[in-house]
Amino acid sequence: MVEHMKIKSKLIVHQKVHGVAESHCRTILKTRDLIDVSDEPVERGGTNEGFAPTEFMLAGLVACTNVILHRIAAKHGVEIEDMNIAVDASFDRRGVTLQEEIDIPYPEIRLMIELTTRASDDELAPLKQELRRYCPVSKVISQSGTAIIEEWTVTRP
């Protein structure tokens, strides 16, 4: 009798990102075998060649929502035919302008999810309930005190 071995994935992984400050606004970022640039807009002294650090954070929420929502959908047998995700965030810039310390720089982020699916509202309910439970970026942001307001628009073909 042959015993099947389960392959265990690591549950805790270490992630590393390295940054080289090319200027007061521009940072070259490296992770794994990837390189990206963070920069500020021209009006804030940058060269506008990459996302600002705060935009990277918001982009991370959008991307994480995509990945986790697709995983949850697959878990529940829901097919997503198309999806668009956007955020609209209120950013209190007093901290980054060194005027005063702000405990919650983003009091509210609207997370807008446009989904095309044949799934019923009942079939979509677990996706809506589980997204905030499993998206690590959403958890970090919301546990910092930011309210993430999800707005779902579902279209059925």
N, C-alpha and C positions, 0 to 999 in steps of 0.2 A: 504494500500500500504506500503510495506516494503522498506525502503531506505537502499541501500547498502553503507556501510562505506568503504572508501578506507583506507588501512593501510599505513601510511606514515613512510618510513624509515628515520632515522636520516641522514641528509645531511652533517652535521659536527660532526665528532666523535673525541674523544680524545684517542690517543694511548699512551700507557706507556710501556717502557722497563726499567728494573732495571739491573744494572751491579754490580758485586762484583769483585774487582781486587784481584785475587789470587796471582798474581805475576806482575812483570813489563810488561809481555807480555800476560798473560792468564787472560781472563775475563769470568766469568760465567754470562750468560745473561738470564733474565727471562721476559716473556711476557705472558699474559693470564695464561694458565696452562702448558706452555711449557718452557723448559730449553735448552739452547745451549751453546756452548763454542766458544769464539774467541781466537785465539792464533797465534803466529808468527812461521815461520819455524825455525828449529834448527839453521840454519846459521845466523838468526837474533836474537838469544837468547831465542827463545821459545821452546816449546816441540812438536810443529806440531800436536796438537790434535784438531784443528779446523781451520776454515777459518780465515785469517787475516781480520781486519776491512775493508780494501779496497776490498778484495775478497767478503765479505758480500755485499758490495754496488753493485758490478758487478753481483753477484748472484741475488740480488734484481731486477736488470734490466732484467735478463733472466726470472725470475719467474713472474714478472709483465707483461712482454711481452706475456707470455703464457696465463695468466688469461685474460688480456684485449683483446688479439687477438681472443680468443675463444668467448668472449662476443660480440665483433664486428661481428664475423662470424655468430653467432646465430641471431643477430639483422638483418643481411642481408640474412639469409637463406643459408649460405655457410657451407657445411660440411667439416670439417678438419678430414681427415682420419689418418694422422700422422704428427707430427711436432717435429723438433729438433731445438734448439736455442743455439747459442754460441756467446761469445763476445771475441774480441781481442782488448786490450786496450793499448794505449801508456801512460805510467805513468812516469811523471817527478818527481823523488824521491828526488830532492834537498830540498824540504820542509820537508819531514819526516826525512831526515838525518840532519836537522837543519843547512844546508849550507846557504840557503836564502829562503825568503818567495816567494812562487809561487802562482800567482793568479789563474791559471788554471792548476792544477796538472795532469789532464787528457785532453790533447789537442784534442785527437780523440779516439773514441770507435767505432769499427766496430761491428755491430749487425747483425749476420748471421742467417737468418731464412730459414730453409729447411721445405717445406710444401708439403704434399701429399694430393691432392684434385682433384675432378672432375670439379671444378669450372673453368669457362673461365677466361681469363685475364680481361675482362670487369667486371665480377662478383667479382674478387679479388681487383679491383681498390679501392673500398671504404675501404677495410681492410688496404691497404697500406697507404691511405690518413688519416685514422682516428687513426691509432695506436699511432702516435706521439702526437695526440691531447688529448688522453684519458689516456695514461699510466703515472701515477703520478711520478714514478721513472724516466722515460725518461724525463719528463718535468723538474724535479728538476735538473737533470744532464745537460741537454741541456741549460737551462736558466742560469747555472753557467758559460757558455762559452764553454763547451765541444761540439765538433761536433760529433753527432751520425750518422754514415754512415750505412744505412740499405742495406743489400745485401740479396735479396730474390732468393731462388732457388725453383722452383715449379716443382713437379713431378706429372704426371697424370697417374693413374693406368690403 
